[in-house]
Amino acid sequence: MTNRRWYFVVMVAVAIAISYFDRQTLPVAIAAIQRNIPISNEQFSYLQTAFLLAYAAMYVLGGRLLDAMGTRKGFLLIMLWWSLACVLHSLATGFTLLLLARLLLGGGEGGAFPAATRVVAEWIEPSERSTAMGLINAGTAVGSVLAPPLIGFVLLQSGWRAVFVMAGAFGVAWVVWWGISYRSNNMTLSSNTVDARVVASNIGWRRVVPMRRVQAFVFAKFMSDAAWYFLLFWLPKYLYDARGFDVKQVSYYAWIPYAASGVGSFLGGWMSSRLIRGGRSIDFSRKLVLGLCAVGMPVVMLVSVAPVQVALLLFSIAFFCQQAWSGLIMTLPADVFPLTIVGTVAGLIGFGGAMGGAIFGLVAGYMLGHGFTYATLFLLVGTFHLIGFLAILLFAGRIQPLSAIELQHIESAV
């Protein structure tokens, strides 16, 4: 049973790796695409915003879909959707179709992390959940690390359209694997009581959204993902525009910060789990590691004044801290809420993050198109995690499972 649980965790990590590979196809291939389809900085920001707006909407709808359909069927449908959307990019002959494809890709990928959170809640004990989510979140790094060299190779050999076909094929192969292998767990591993789970089945969005701790989690994710999606989507373009890199140089060097993000994903979750196994509370274990991650993010402020080798090191530190933070944030719904609403809460948190990325992406595109430099943007994003962590400290309360009494009070509220 233990091997089976972790096998499913690895499957989800592979899915997340594919999702991040898919979303990196456009940023890495943008220089080649621009030779066929003229795209300004502002239009580039519109493409990322289209992805993130659809991503945000599907985070919420996908969470509810997964709670209604179950993890196996819901994740299969979501993955198939975004894989076909990725292939659609290859057919673009102008900006409009590229924008539509990006919108559809975001709509599919928005269901990935709610599904991941449900798998963790179904199969993994509370003391190991942050380790499992850290492993899953490390998939973001695997996909991002593979993207620059592999996409660069395909670009040089076959052109940018082949990149999107290849990426979509990876997703379809995973769908077959998932459909054959995954089965839901009929046992409950939640530390919440049976009564709490029964009550939670009657709780919908209108009762979840007003909860102060949910709002704190959503706001923290809003702030941190505003920084993360800027770094994720604009790093290759920054290297092209500000550091004079070509496709080969991006292929050689852009993977380094993403590799650091994978290490951070795993170590952040592992450290929090170790604290819990050592007798510390879930509340202390989650907040300590989140705080350490937030303190490390301001190093990105120095990127624009550092030599390129040091800049890549600073990016790596920021990516390490961000992804350690991200894995823990997406563990919190499983820490606090019963399985019946974990997908809903995770979806709302992801919605907040995607909206933060979408809004700041537009701000970044506007600022770069109106005389501001990357240096100003790096100064801003260096503060966002600290603001998010402060919101968790002030408004989230203790990170611990809700009791049946608390859930009954929520259920009876208007």
Phi, psi and omega in degrees: 000319180298316179297322180295318180302312184285335173298317179292324176299317178297320178302316180293321177301321177295318178299318179294323176300316179296320181297319180285329172298314182298318183284342177275350181303315182291309180302320182286324183271001190301321181297321178289320180298321183296342176287339177253325183234107180300127182222119178277173176300319180293319177295323176299319178294327177295321178298317179290324179293320177301314177303312188286327177295315176294322177300316179297313181298318182285335173303313181289307182293323179295322177299315178292322178300316180293321177296328181276316185272337189096160187293315187297305182292319182297315181292322179301313180297317182297315182293320179298318179304306188287335177292317177293324177296324178296316178299326182301330177305326185293343182268356186292133175244356179204177185296323185297313180291326176296321178295317179297316180298321179294322178298314181292323178297315178297322179298323179285314186292341181298339180271357188292309184286326170302321177295318179299318180295323178293319178300316179297317180294326181287322195245340192246136177295151182306322183291345182244003186294320181291329174296315179297315180292327175296319177296316178298316181293334175296338175300331176300322181287320180301312179297319182288326178291318180290332187300305184301309182291318183290316178295319177301319179297313180294322178301315182288333184267319191230353181096169189287334181293325179295333179301315183287326176295315178300314182297318178295325179295324176302316182294319180296321178298321178294322179303316179297315180300313181296314181299325179283323194262320194279138172225141180288156180267120180281343176278153175256135178251002181290144177278358176285159182280164177300318179301321180296321181292323179295315179297319184298335181295343179262005184263122179251188182305316188293344175260337179281316186302318181289352182294128186299321182291326175297316179299321178295317178296317181296316181295318179299319178291324176303312182290312185293322181284339171301319177288315187296313183289331172297312180296318183296310187277331187260350180303307179301320181292324175299317179295323176294309191281312189265335182249359174072024180289152168254183184301318181296318181294320176298319179297323183284323193245335188292343181287340189298310178299326180292325175297318177298325179296325178294318176298318179297319179304311183288313184292325177298312178294318180297316181297317179295317178297320180296321177299319179295315179296334177278003175105357178284155180287159175302319181302308180297315185296319179288313187291325179298311183291321176301318180295318178298321178296316181297322180293331181281342187292329182298351178300336182294342178298336184270357187303314189289343181254003183260151170303158189299324179295318178291324178300318178296324176295317179295318174303319182296319177297315180296317179296320176303308182294318181300314185282334170296317177299312186299316179299321180289320179301320181279355172276334187302320178302320179289332177290325192254320192251153176293158184304326185296341178233010179300315180299321179296312181293316178300323178296320178294319179296315178296324176302314179300316180296315181295323178294322175300315178296320181294314183293313182289333175298318176295318178300316181297314179298319179295314183296317180293333178276355183230039168095350178279160181249170175300331182302318179297318181294321178294325176297319180292309187292339178293344181261347194293320181293324178297319178295317179297318179295321177300321178297320178295316181297320187276329192235347186275344183069198180283138175275101181198160181298139174292141177276167177299324180296316179297318180292323178295323178294319178295315183298327182275349181286158180288000000 
